[in-house]
Amino acid sequence: GDDAAAVRPLVARAVADAAKPMDPAAFAAARAAYTYRILASIETPSDQAGTYGWYSVEGDPAYAPAEGAPGGRYFGLAAALTPAGVAQTVARYLGPAPAVVILTSQPPAGGKKSAT
């Protein structure tokens, strides 16, 4: 929009805050809310079928949240998350963009293209 410059500092501050570990109690509450939201979204057979379909297409149906929920692999991994680990991941993915170097083939000496 017209106020992109005004929003930029707000976004930068939000990204910087996300790259800091959350308070452990707030983190536990957020993880519990996430778990309940996922469980609520797979409560019907149709929802479960859709979830399995997605993870089957992705090549890992055993990872689907409905598999063994809430004691399955998906929720086990969510339970293993820590505030510091999440902040580290956020900092990695939302930090400065990496430098990209593009290499091209060089013409042979003398500037003539080879016949091969």
N, C-alpha and C positions, 0 to 999 in steps of 0.2 A: 504494500500500500504506500500511501504518501508519507507515512511516518516510520518508515523502515529504520532510519537513523536513530529515532527515539527508542525503538524497541531493541536495537542491537545491544546496548548495555544491560538491559534486563535479561536477555538470553545469555549473554556472557556470564553474568552473575549466577544465573540458574545452573549453567553447566559447571562453573567453578564450585558451587555448593554441592552439586551431585557428585563431584569427584572427591568429596570429603566423607569419611565414614559417618553414617547416621548414628544417633544415640541408640544404644543397644535395645532399650525398651521400645522406642519408636520403630526400630527395624523389626523386632519380633512382632509387633502389632501389624506392620505392613505385610510381613510374610504370612501371618495368620489370615489377614483379609484376602490376600492373593489366593491362598489355599482354599478358603471357603468360596471364593468367586469361581475358581476352576471347578471345584466339586459341584457347585450349583449349575454350572454350564454343561455338565455331563450327566445330569440326573435322569434323563429319559433314554430309552433304548435308541431312539433316533439320534439324540445328541451323541451317545456313545459310538454309534455306527459312523457318524460324521468324523468324530475324533480319530477312530481307528483308520478310517479311510485316508485322512490327512497324513497320519504317521506311516501308513502303508505306502502311500505315494512317495513319501520322503525316505522310505527304505528301512524304517525302524518301528514296526507296529508294537513291539514290546515296550517301547518308551512312552507310548500313549498314556496320558494322565489317568485314564480309566483303568489301566492295567494295574491291579492290586491297590488301587487308591483306598485310603491315603498312605498305605504302607508300601506302595510300589516304587519303582526306580525313579520316576519323575518327581514324586514328592520327597523321596529320599535325598535327591540332589538339591531340591529347594530347601530342605531342612539343613543341609550342610553349608548353605551360603552364610557368609559372615559380613558384617558391615564393612570391614577393611577390604575383603575380597571383592565385593561389589563396587566399592569406591575405586579400587585399582582398575577394574574392568572399565568403568565409566571413564576414568582418566585416559586409559589407553585408546578407547574408541571415539571419545569426544574431544580429545586433545588436538594439538596442531596436526594438520594434514602432513603425511610423510612426503618427502621429496620423491619425485618420480623422474627417472632418467630413461629417455628413449634412445635406443641405439639403432642406427641404420647401417646397412652395408655400405662400404666405401667403394667408389669406382677404382679399378686398377690404376696403377701409376701411369701417367700420360693421359688420363682422362678418357681413354677409349674403352668401350664396353667389350667384355670378352665374348667369344662365340659360344661359350658353354652356358 
